[in-house]
Amino acid sequence: MPYYESVFIARQDISASQVESLTEAFSKTLEDQGGKVAKVEQWGLRGLAYKIKKNRKGHYTLLNIDGPAAAIQEMERQMRINEDVLRYITIRIDELEEGPSAMMQHRSGRDDRPRRGDRFDRGPGPRGPAGGPAPREPAAKATNQSEAGKAEPKAADQSETEKAEPKAATQGDET
C-alpha cells in the first residue's frame, strides 16, 4: 500500500484533548477503510502566517499513514466537514520516516543554542569587552597642511579667530 503524510491545523479555541480526539477520529476512519496510522505527532499550538477564519494560531498534527487512496479520500472528506479543522494537506511519500519529523528535531535542538543574554558573556572580542560595542577612539583634530608643512587650523577655526580680533580699519573711522 502507498504511504502518506498528512498535516492538519485545528482551531486555537479547542483544547489539546479535543485535538487528540479529532486525531483518533481520523485514525479510526482510516482503519475502517483498510489503512493504518504508523505515527502521530502533536506539534502543538503554533502561530499561523496569516489569519485563517479569524484565527491567528492553530494546533498542528502530523499523521504518517499506510493505506489505500480511498481511505485518504474519506479522511479528507471528514476533515472538510469538521468545523474545527482550519486547513489540511496530504502528500504521498516513498517511505515512512523513522524517528521524529523535522519539526520535532528542530524543537529539540533549541536547547543547544545560546540564549539572548548569553551572547554578551563571551569575553573580549572585536566588539569590545563582554561583547558590548567597541570603545570609541578620540577623534583627531582635522587640520589643513600648508605648503611649508605647518599645521594650520581649519577654515572654520580661522573665522572664529578673526571675529575675536578687532579690525583697525573700523576703529579708525569712528574718530
CNS distance restraints for C-alpha pairs under 8 A (distance, minus, plus):
assign (resid   1 and name CA) (resid  66 and name CA) 6.34 0.50 0.50
assign (resid   1 and name CA) (resid  67 and name CA) 5.55 0.50 0.50
assign (resid   1 and name CA) (resid  68 and name CA) 5.98 0.50 0.50
assign (resid   2 and name CA) (resid  66 and name CA) 6.05 0.50 0.50
assign (resid   2 and name CA) (resid  67 and name CA) 6.03 0.50 0.50
assign (resid   2 and name CA) (resid  68 and name CA) 6.44 0.50 0.50
assign (resid   2 and name CA) (resid  69 and name CA) 7.86 0.50 0.50
assign (resid   2 and name CA) (resid  92 and name CA) 7.25 0.50 0.50
assign (resid   2 and name CA) (resid  93 and name CA) 7.67 0.50 0.50
assign (resid   2 and name CA) (resid  94 and name CA) 7.64 0.50 0.50
assign (resid   3 and name CA) (resid  64 and name CA) 7.50 0.50 0.50
assign (resid   3 and name CA) (resid  65 and name CA) 5.71 0.50 0.50
assign (resid   3 and name CA) (resid  66 and name CA) 4.68 0.50 0.50
assign (resid   3 and name CA) (resid  67 and name CA) 6.56 0.50 0.50
assign (resid   3 and name CA) (resid  92 and name CA) 5.88 0.50 0.50
assign (resid   3 and name CA) (resid  93 and name CA) 5.52 0.50 0.50
assign (resid   3 and name CA) (resid  94 and name CA) 6.50 0.50 0.50
assign (resid   3 and name CA) (resid  95 and name CA) 6.19 0.50 0.50
assign (resid   3 and name CA) (resid  96 and name CA) 6.50 0.50 0.50
assign (resid   4 and name CA) (resid  64 and name CA) 5.98 0.50 0.50
assign (resid   4 and name CA) (resid  65 and name CA) 4.99 0.50 0.50
assign (resid   4 and name CA) (resid  66 and name CA) 6.41 0.50 0.50
assign (resid   4 and name CA) (resid  67 and name CA) 7.79 0.50 0.50
assign (resid   4 and name CA) (resid  90 and name CA) 6.63 0.50 0.50
assign (resid   4 and name CA) (resid  91 and name CA) 5.55 0.50 0.50
assign (resid   4 and name CA) (resid  92 and name CA) 4.39 0.50 0.50
assign (resid   4 and name CA) (resid  93 and name CA) 5.47 0.50 0.50
assign (resid   4 and name CA) (resid  96 and name CA) 7.74 0.50 0.50
assign (resid   5 and name CA) (resid  62 and name CA) 7.06 0.50 0.50
assign (resid   5 and name CA) (resid  63 and name CA) 5.76 0.50 0.50
assign (resid   5 and name CA) (resid  64 and name CA) 4.73 0.50 0.50
assign (resid   5 and name CA) (resid  65 and name CA) 6.08 0.50 0.50
assign (resid   5 and name CA) (resid  90 and name CA) 5.61 0.50 0.50
assign (resid   5 and name CA) (resid  91 and name CA) 5.47 0.50 0.50
assign (resid   5 and name CA) (resid  92 and name CA) 6.48 0.50 0.50
assign (resid   5 and name CA) (resid  93 and name CA) 6.96 0.50 0.50
assign (resid   6 and name CA) (resid  62 and name CA) 5.74 0.50 0.50
assign (resid   6 and name CA) (resid  63 and name CA) 5.11 0.50 0.50
assign (resid   6 and name CA) (resid  64 and name CA) 6.55 0.50 0.50
assign (resid   6 and name CA) (resid  65 and name CA) 7.58 0.50 0.50
assign (resid   6 and name CA) (resid  88 and name CA) 7.12 0.50 0.50
assign (resid   6 and name CA) (resid  89 and name CA) 5.60 0.50 0.50
assign (resid   6 and name CA) (resid  90 and name CA) 4.12 0.50 0.50
assign (resid   6 and name CA) (resid  91 and name CA) 6.45 0.50 0.50
assign (resid   7 and name CA) (resid  60 and name CA) 6.94 0.50 0.50
assign (resid   7 and name CA) (resid  61 and name CA) 5.53 0.50 0.50
assign (resid   7 and name CA) (resid  62 and name CA) 4.46 0.50 0.50
assign (resid   7 and name CA) (resid  63 and name CA) 6.30 0.50 0.50
assign (resid   7 and name CA) (resid  88 and name CA) 5.59 0.50 0.50
assign (resid   7 and name CA) (resid  89 and name CA) 5.51 0.50 0.50
assign (resid   7 and name CA) (resid  90 and name CA) 6.52 0.50 0.50
assign (resid   8 and name CA) (resid  60 and name CA) 5.92 0.50 0.50
assign (resid   8 and name CA) (resid  61 and name CA) 5.58 0.50 0.50
assign (resid   8 and name CA) (resid  62 and name CA) 6.83 0.50 0.50
assign (resid   8 and name CA) (resid  85 and name CA) 6.85 0.50 0.50
assign (resid   8 and name CA) (resid  86 and name CA) 7.54 0.50 0.50
assign (resid   8 and name CA) (resid  87 and name CA) 5.69 0.50 0.50
assign (resid   8 and name CA) (resid  88 and name CA) 4.04 0.50 0.50
assign (resid   8 and name CA) (resid  89 and name CA) 6.46 0.50 0.50
assign (resid   9 and name CA) (resid  58 and name CA) 5.62 0.50 0.50
assign (resid   9 and name CA) (resid  59 and name CA) 5.37 0.50 0.50
assign (resid   9 and name CA) (resid  60 and name CA) 4.68 0.50 0.50
assign (resid   9 and name CA) (resid  61 and name CA) 6.60 0.50 0.50
assign (resid   9 and name CA) (resid  85 and name CA) 5.79 0.50 0.50
assign (resid   9 and name CA) (resid  86 and name CA) 5.51 0.50 0.50
assign (resid   9 and name CA) (resid  87 and name CA) 5.29 0.50 0.50
assign (resid   9 and name CA) (resid  88 and name CA) 6.24 0.50 0.50
assign (resid  10 and name CA) (resid  14 and name CA) 7.69 0.50 0.50
assign (resid  10 and name CA) (resid  19 and name CA) 6.96 0.50 0.50
assign (resid  10 and name CA) (resid  58 and name CA) 5.43 0.50 0.50
assign (resid  10 and name CA) (resid  59 and name CA) 4.95 0.50 0.50
assign (resid  10 and name CA) (resid  60 and name CA) 6.59 0.50 0.50
assign (resid  10 and name CA) (resid  84 and name CA) 5.39 0.50 0.50
assign (resid  10 and name CA) (resid  85 and name CA) 4.39 0.50 0.50
assign (resid  10 and name CA) (resid  86 and name CA) 5.53 0.50 0.50
assign (resid  10 and name CA) (resid  87 and name CA) 7.43 0.50 0.50
assign (resid  11 and name CA) (resid  55 and name CA) 6.94 0.50 0.50
assign (resid  11 and name CA) (resid  57 and name CA) 7.29 0.50 0.50
assign (resid  11 and name CA) (resid  58 and name CA) 5.10 0.50 0.50
assign (resid  11 and name CA) (resid  59 and name CA) 6.43 0.50 0.50
assign (resid  11 and name CA) (resid  84 and name CA) 5.38 0.50 0.50
assign (resid  11 and name CA) (resid  85 and name CA) 6.26 0.50 0.50
assign (resid  11 and name CA) (resid  86 and name CA) 6.20 0.50 0.50
assign (resid  12 and name CA) (resid  45 and name CA) 7.11 0.50 0.50
assign (resid  12 and name CA) (resid  55 and name CA) 6.80 0.50 0.50
assign (resid  12 and name CA) (resid  56 and name CA) 7.82 0.50 0.50
assign (resid  12 and name CA) (resid  57 and name CA) 5.51 0.50 0.50
assign (resid  12 and name CA) (resid  58 and name CA) 4.63 0.50 0.50
assign (resid  12 and name CA) (resid  59 and name CA) 6.20 0.50 0.50
assign (resid  14 and name CA) (resid  18 and name CA) 6.17 0.50 0.50
assign (resid  14 and name CA) (resid  19 and name CA) 7.10 0.50 0.50
assign (resid  14 and name CA) (resid  84 and name CA) 7.74 0.50 0.50
assign (resid  15 and name CA) (resid  19 and name CA) 6.49 0.50 0.50
assign (resid  16 and name CA) (resid  20 and name CA) 6.32 0.50 0.50
assign (resid  16 and name CA) (resid  44 and name CA) 7.99 0.50 0.50
assign (resid  16 and name CA) (resid  59 and name CA) 7.81 0.50 0.50
assign (resid  17 and name CA) (resid  21 and name CA) 6.30 0.50 0.50
assign (resid  18 and name CA) (resid  22 and name CA) 6.24 0.50 0.50
assign (resid  19 and name CA) (resid  23 and name CA) 6.24 0.50 0.50
assign (resid  19 and name CA) (resid  59 and name CA) 7.31 0.50 0.50
assign (resid  20 and name CA) (resid  24 and name CA) 6.19 0.50 0.50
assign (resid  21 and name CA) (resid  25 and name CA) 6.16 0.50 0.50
assign (resid  22 and name CA) (resid  26 and name CA) 6.30 0.50 0.50
assign (resid  23 and name CA) (resid  27 and name CA) 6.10 0.50 0.50
assign (resid  23 and name CA) (resid  61 and name CA) 7.84 0.50 0.50
assign (resid  24 and name CA) (resid  28 and name CA) 6.06 0.50 0.50
assign (resid  25 and name CA) (resid  29 and name CA) 6.28 0.50 0.50
assign (resid  26 and name CA) (resid  30 and name CA) 6.35 0.50 0.50
assign (resid  26 and name CA) (resid  75 and name CA) 5.97 0.50 0.50
assign (resid  26 and name CA) (resid  78 and name CA) 7.55 0.50 0.50
assign (resid  27 and name CA) (resid  31 and name CA) 6.23 0.50 0.50
assign (resid  27 and name CA) (resid  36 and name CA) 7.57 0.50 0.50
assign (resid  27 and name CA) (resid  37 and name CA) 6.30 0.50 0.50
assign (resid  28 and name CA) (resid  32 and name CA) 6.08 0.50 0.50
assign (resid  29 and name CA) (resid  33 and name CA) 6.47 0.50 0.50
assign (resid  29 and name CA) (resid  71 and name CA) 7.38 0.50 0.50
assign (resid  29 and name CA) (resid  74 and name CA) 7.28 0.50 0.50
assign (resid  29 and name CA) (resid  75 and name CA) 6.20 0.50 0.50
assign (resid  30 and name CA) (resid  34 and name CA) 6.45 0.50 0.50
assign (resid  30 and name CA) (resid  35 and name CA) 4.98 0.50 0.50
assign (resid  30 and name CA) (resid  36 and name CA) 6.43 0.50 0.50
assign (resid  30 and name CA) (resid  37 and name CA) 7.52 0.50 0.50
assign (resid  30 and name CA) (resid  67 and name CA) 7.46 0.50 0.50
assign (resid  30 and name CA) (resid  71 and name CA) 5.25 0.50 0.50
assign (resid  30 and name CA) (resid  72 and name CA) 6.96 0.50 0.50
assign (resid  30 and name CA) (resid  74 and name CA) 7.66 0.50 0.50
assign (resid  30 and name CA) (resid  75 and name CA) 6.45 0.50 0.50
assign (resid  31 and name CA) (resid  35 and name CA) 4.78 0.50 0.50
assign (resid  31 and name CA) (resid  36 and name CA) 5.56 0.50 0.50
assign (resid  31 and name CA) (resid  37 and name CA) 7.75 0.50 0.50
assign (resid  31 and name CA) (resid  71 and name CA) 7.96 0.50 0.50
assign (resid  33 and name CA) (resid  68 and name CA) 7.88 0.50 0.50
assign (resid  33 and name CA) (resid  70 and name CA) 7.17 0.50 0.50
assign (resid  33 and name CA) (resid  71 and name CA) 4.98 0.50 0.50
assign (resid  34 and name CA) (resid  67 and name CA) 6.39 0.50 0.50
assign (resid  34 and name CA) (resid  68 and name CA) 7.05 0.50 0.50
assign (resid  34 and name CA) (resid  71 and name CA) 6.88 0.50 0.50
assign (resid  35 and name CA) (resid  65 and name CA) 7.13 0.50 0.50
assign (resid  35 and name CA) (resid  66 and name CA) 5.69 0.50 0.50
assign (resid  35 and name CA) (resid  67 and name CA) 3.74 0.50 0.50
assign (resid  35 and name CA) (resid  68 and name CA) 6.25 0.50 0.50
assign (resid  35 and name CA) (resid  71 and name CA) 6.33 0.50 0.50
assign (resid  36 and name CA) (resid  65 and name CA) 5.86 0.50 0.50
assign (resid  36 and name CA) (resid  66 and name CA) 5.14 0.50 0.50
assign (resid  36 and name CA) (resid  67 and name CA) 5.89 0.50 0.50
assign (resid  37 and name CA) (resid  63 and name CA) 6.70 0.50 0.50
assign (resid  37 and name CA) (resid  64 and name CA) 5.84 0.50 0.50
assign (resid  37 and name CA) (resid  65 and name CA) 4.54 0.50 0.50
assign (resid  37 and name CA) (resid  66 and name CA) 6.22 0.50 0.50
assign (resid  38 and name CA) (resid  63 and name CA) 7.56 0.50 0.50
assign (resid  38 and name CA) (resid  64 and name CA) 5.36 0.50 0.50
assign (resid  38 and name CA) (resid  65 and name CA) 5.65 0.50 0.50
assign (resid  38 and name CA) (resid  66 and name CA) 6.74 0.50 0.50
assign (resid  39 and name CA) (resid  62 and name CA) 7.99 0.50 0.50
assign (resid  39 and name CA) (resid  63 and name CA) 5.87 0.50 0.50
assign (resid  39 and name CA) (resid  64 and name CA) 5.04 0.50 0.50
assign (resid  39 and name CA) (resid  65 and name CA) 7.38 0.50 0.50
assign (resid  40 and name CA) (resid  61 and name CA) 7.25 0.50 0.50
assign (resid  40 and name CA) (resid  62 and name CA) 5.71 0.50 0.50
assign (resid  40 and name CA) (resid  63 and name CA) 4.78 0.50 0.50
assign (resid  40 and name CA) (resid  64 and name CA) 6.51 0.50 0.50
assign (resid  41 and name CA) (resid  61 and name CA) 5.75 0.50 0.50
assign (resid  41 and name CA) (resid  62 and name CA) 5.07 0.50 0.50
assign (resid  41 and name CA) (resid  63 and name CA) 6.68 0.50 0.50
assign (resid  42 and name CA) (resid  59 and name CA) 7.88 0.50 0.50
assign (resid  42 and name CA) (resid  60 and name CA) 6.27 0.50 0.50
assign (resid  42 and name CA) (resid  61 and name CA) 4.65 0.50 0.50
assign (resid  42 and name CA) (resid  62 and name CA) 6.52 0.50 0.50
assign (resid  43 and name CA) (resid  59 and name CA) 7.12 0.50 0.50
assign (resid  43 and name CA) (resid  60 and name CA) 5.16 0.50 0.50
assign (resid  43 and name CA) (resid  61 and name CA) 5.71 0.50 0.50
assign (resid  43 and name CA) (resid  62 and name CA) 7.52 0.50 0.50
assign (resid  43 and name CA) (resid 103 and name CA) 7.49 0.50 0.50
assign (resid  43 and name CA) (resid 104 and name CA) 7.24 0.50 0.50
assign (resid  44 and name CA) (resid  58 and name CA) 7.97 0.50 0.50
assign (resid  44 and name CA) (resid  59 and name CA) 5.21 0.50 0.50
assign (resid  44 and name CA) (resid  60 and name CA) 5.65 0.50 0.50
assign (resid  44 and name CA) (resid  61 and name CA) 7.43 0.50 0.50
assign (resid  45 and name CA) (resid  57 and name CA) 6.52 0.50 0.50
assign (resid  45 and name CA) (resid  58 and name CA) 5.33 0.50 0.50
assign (resid  45 and name CA) (resid  59 and name CA) 4.35 0.50 0.50
assign (resid  45 and name CA) (resid  60 and name CA) 6.50 0.50 0.50
assign (resid  46 and name CA) (resid  57 and name CA) 5.51 0.50 0.50
assign (resid  46 and name CA) (resid  58 and name CA) 5.64 0.50 0.50
assign (resid  46 and name CA) (resid  59 and name CA) 6.39 0.50 0.50
assign (resid  46 and name CA) (resid  60 and name CA) 7.11 0.50 0.50
assign (resid  47 and name CA) (resid  56 and name CA) 6.08 0.50 0.50
assign (resid  47 and name CA) (resid  57 and name CA) 4.28 0.50 0.50
assign (resid  47 and name CA) (resid  58 and name CA) 6.48 0.50 0.50
assign (resid  48 and name CA) (resid  52 and name CA) 7.93 0.50 0.50
assign (resid  48 and name CA) (resid  56 and name CA) 5.52 0.50 0.50
assign (resid  48 and name CA) (resid  57 and name CA) 5.18 0.50 0.50
assign (resid  48 and name CA) (resid  58 and name CA) 6.79 0.50 0.50
assign (resid  49 and name CA) (resid  56 and name CA) 7.90 0.50 0.50
assign (resid  50 and name CA) (resid  56 and name CA) 6.69 0.50 0.50
assign (resid  51 and name CA) (resid  55 and name CA) 5.28 0.50 0.50
assign (resid  51 and name CA) (resid  56 and name CA) 5.02 0.50 0.50
assign (resid  52 and name CA) (resid  56 and name CA) 6.89 0.50 0.50
assign (resid  52 and name CA) (resid  86 and name CA) 6.89 0.50 0.50
assign (resid  53 and name CA) (resid  86 and name CA) 7.39 0.50 0.50
assign (resid  58 and name CA) (resid  86 and name CA) 7.99 0.50 0.50
assign (resid  64 and name CA) (resid  96 and name CA) 6.82 0.50 0.50
assign (resid  67 and name CA) (resid  71 and name CA) 6.50 0.50 0.50
assign (resid  67 and name CA) (resid  72 and name CA) 7.40 0.50 0.50
assign (resid  68 and name CA) (resid  72 and name CA) 6.82 0.50 0.50
assign (resid  69 and name CA) (resid  73 and name CA) 6.23 0.50 0.50
assign (resid  70 and name CA) (resid  74 and name CA) 6.29 0.50 0.50
assign (resid  71 and name CA) (resid  75 and name CA) 6.22 0.50 0.50
assign (resid  72 and name CA) (resid  76 and name CA) 6.15 0.50 0.50
assign (resid  73 and name CA) (resid  77 and name CA) 6.13 0.50 0.50
assign (resid  74 and name CA) (resid  78 and name CA) 6.29 0.50 0.50
assign (resid  75 and name CA) (resid  79 and name CA) 6.29 0.50 0.50
assign (resid  76 and name CA) (resid  80 and name CA) 6.21 0.50 0.50
assign (resid  76 and name CA) (resid  88 and name CA) 7.90 0.50 0.50
assign (resid  77 and name CA) (resid  81 and name CA) 6.41 0.50 0.50
assign (resid  78 and name CA) (resid  82 and name CA) 6.23 0.50 0.50
assign (resid  79 and name CA) (resid  85 and name CA) 6.20 0.50 0.50
assign (resid  79 and name CA) (resid  88 and name CA) 7.50 0.50 0.50
assign (resid  80 and name CA) (resid  85 and name CA) 7.38 0.50 0.50
assign (resid  97 and name CA) (resid 101 and name CA) 7.33 0.50 0.50
assign (resid 100 and name CA) (resid 104 and name CA) 5.74 0.50 0.50
assign (resid 100 and name CA) (resid 105 and name CA) 6.24 0.50 0.50
assign (resid 101 and name CA) (resid 105 and name CA) 6.25 0.50 0.50
assign (resid 102 and name CA) (resid 106 and name CA) 6.07 0.50 0.50
assign (resid 103 and name CA) (resid 107 and name CA) 6.30 0.50 0.50
assign (resid 104 and name CA) (resid 108 and name CA) 6.26 0.50 0.50
assign (resid 105 and name CA) (resid 109 and name CA) 6.21 0.50 0.50
assign (resid 106 and name CA) (resid 110 and name CA) 6.63 0.50 0.50
assign (resid 109 and name CA) (resid 113 and name CA) 7.47 0.50 0.50
assign (resid 114 and name CA) (resid 118 and name CA) 5.87 0.50 0.50
assign (resid 114 and name CA) (resid 119 and name CA) 6.84 0.50 0.50
assign (resid 115 and name CA) (resid 119 and name CA) 6.95 0.50 0.50
assign (resid 117 and name CA) (resid 121 and name CA) 7.55 0.50 0.50
assign (resid 118 and name CA) (resid 122 and name CA) 7.35 0.50 0.50
assign (resid 119 and name CA) (resid 131 and name CA) 7.11 0.50 0.50
assign (resid 120 and name CA) (resid 130 and name CA) 5.48 0.50 0.50
assign (resid 120 and name CA) (resid 131 and name CA) 4.67 0.50 0.50
assign (resid 120 and name CA) (resid 132 and name CA) 6.73 0.50 0.50
assign (resid 121 and name CA) (resid 130 and name CA) 5.50 0.50 0.50
assign (resid 121 and name CA) (resid 131 and name CA) 6.67 0.50 0.50
assign (resid 122 and name CA) (resid 130 and name CA) 6.01 0.50 0.50
assign (resid 122 and name CA) (resid 131 and name CA) 6.27 0.50 0.50
assign (resid 123 and name CA) (resid 129 and name CA) 5.91 0.50 0.50
assign (resid 123 and name CA) (resid 130 and name CA) 4.46 0.50 0.50
assign (resid 123 and name CA) (resid 131 and name CA) 6.25 0.50 0.50
assign (resid 124 and name CA) (resid 128 and name CA) 5.47 0.50 0.50
assign (resid 124 and name CA) (resid 129 and name CA) 4.07 0.50 0.50
assign (resid 124 and name CA) (resid 130 and name CA) 5.34 0.50 0.50
assign (resid 124 and name CA) (resid 131 and name CA) 6.27 0.50 0.50
assign (resid 125 and name CA) (resid 129 and name CA) 6.43 0.50 0.50
assign (resid 125 and name CA) (resid 130 and name CA) 7.63 0.50 0.50
assign (resid 125 and name CA) (resid 131 and name CA) 6.48 0.50 0.50
assign (resid 126 and name CA) (resid 131 and name CA) 8.00 0.50 0.50
assign (resid 126 and name CA) (resid 134 and name CA) 6.93 0.50 0.50
assign (resid 127 and name CA) (resid 131 and name CA) 5.57 0.50 0.50
assign (resid 127 and name CA) (resid 132 and name CA) 5.80 0.50 0.50
assign (resid 127 and name CA) (resid 133 and name CA) 4.98 0.50 0.50
assign (resid 127 and name CA) (resid 134 and name CA) 4.39 0.50 0.50
assign (resid 128 and name CA) (resid 132 and name CA) 5.69 0.50 0.50
assign (resid 128 and name CA) (resid 133 and name CA) 5.77 0.50 0.50
assign (resid 128 and name CA) (resid 134 and name CA) 4.27 0.50 0.50
assign (resid 128 and name CA) (resid 135 and name CA) 6.38 0.50 0.50
assign (resid 129 and name CA) (resid 134 and name CA) 7.64 0.50 0.50
assign (resid 142 and name CA) (resid 153 and name CA) 7.72 0.50 0.50
assign (resid 142 and name CA) (resid 154 and name CA) 7.05 0.50 0.50
assign (resid 143 and name CA) (resid 151 and name CA) 6.15 0.50 0.50
assign (resid 143 and name CA) (resid 152 and name CA) 5.99 0.50 0.50
assign (resid 143 and name CA) (resid 153 and name CA) 5.42 0.50 0.50
assign (resid 143 and name CA) (resid 154 and name CA) 5.69 0.50 0.50
assign (resid 144 and name CA) (resid 151 and name CA) 6.11 0.50 0.50
assign (resid 144 and name CA) (resid 152 and name CA) 5.56 0.50 0.50
assign (resid 144 and name CA) (resid 153 and name CA) 6.48 0.50 0.50
assign (resid 144 and name CA) (resid 154 and name CA) 6.14 0.50 0.50
assign (resid 145 and name CA) (resid 149 and name CA) 5.90 0.50 0.50
assign (resid 145 and name CA) (resid 150 and name CA) 6.10 0.50 0.50
assign (resid 145 and name CA) (resid 151 and name CA) 5.16 0.50 0.50
assign (resid 145 and name CA) (resid 152 and name CA) 6.37 0.50 0.50
assign (resid 146 and name CA) (resid 150 and name CA) 5.71 0.50 0.50
assign (resid 146 and name CA) (resid 151 and name CA) 6.55 0.50 0.50
assign (resid 146 and name CA) (resid 152 and name CA) 6.86 0.50 0.50
assign (resid 153 and name CA) (resid 157 and name CA) 5.80 0.50 0.50
assign (resid 153 and name CA) (resid 158 and name CA) 6.61 0.50 0.50
assign (resid 154 and name CA) (resid 158 and name CA) 6.51 0.50 0.50
assign (resid 155 and name CA) (resid 159 and name CA) 6.43 0.50 0.50
assign (resid 156 and name CA) (resid 160 and name CA) 6.62 0.50 0.50
assign (resid 157 and name CA) (resid 161 and name CA) 6.56 0.50 0.50
assign (resid 158 and name CA) (resid 162 and name CA) 6.27 0.50 0.50
assign (resid 159 and name CA) (resid 163 and name CA) 6.29 0.50 0.50
assign (resid 160 and name CA) (resid 164 and name CA) 6.49 0.50 0.50
assign (resid 161 and name CA) (resid 165 and name CA) 6.54 0.50 0.50
assign (resid 162 and name CA) (resid 166 and name CA) 7.80 0.50 0.50
assign (resid 166 and name CA) (resid 171 and name CA) 7.99 0.50 0.50
assign (resid 167 and name CA) (resid 171 and name CA) 6.78 0.50 0.50
assign (resid 168 and name CA) (resid 172 and name CA) 6.28 0.50 0.50
assign (resid 169 and name CA) (resid 173 and name CA) 6.57 0.50 0.50
assign (resid 170 and name CA) (resid 174 and name CA) 6.94 0.50 0.50
assign (resid 171 and name CA) (resid 175 and name CA) 7.58 0.50 0.50
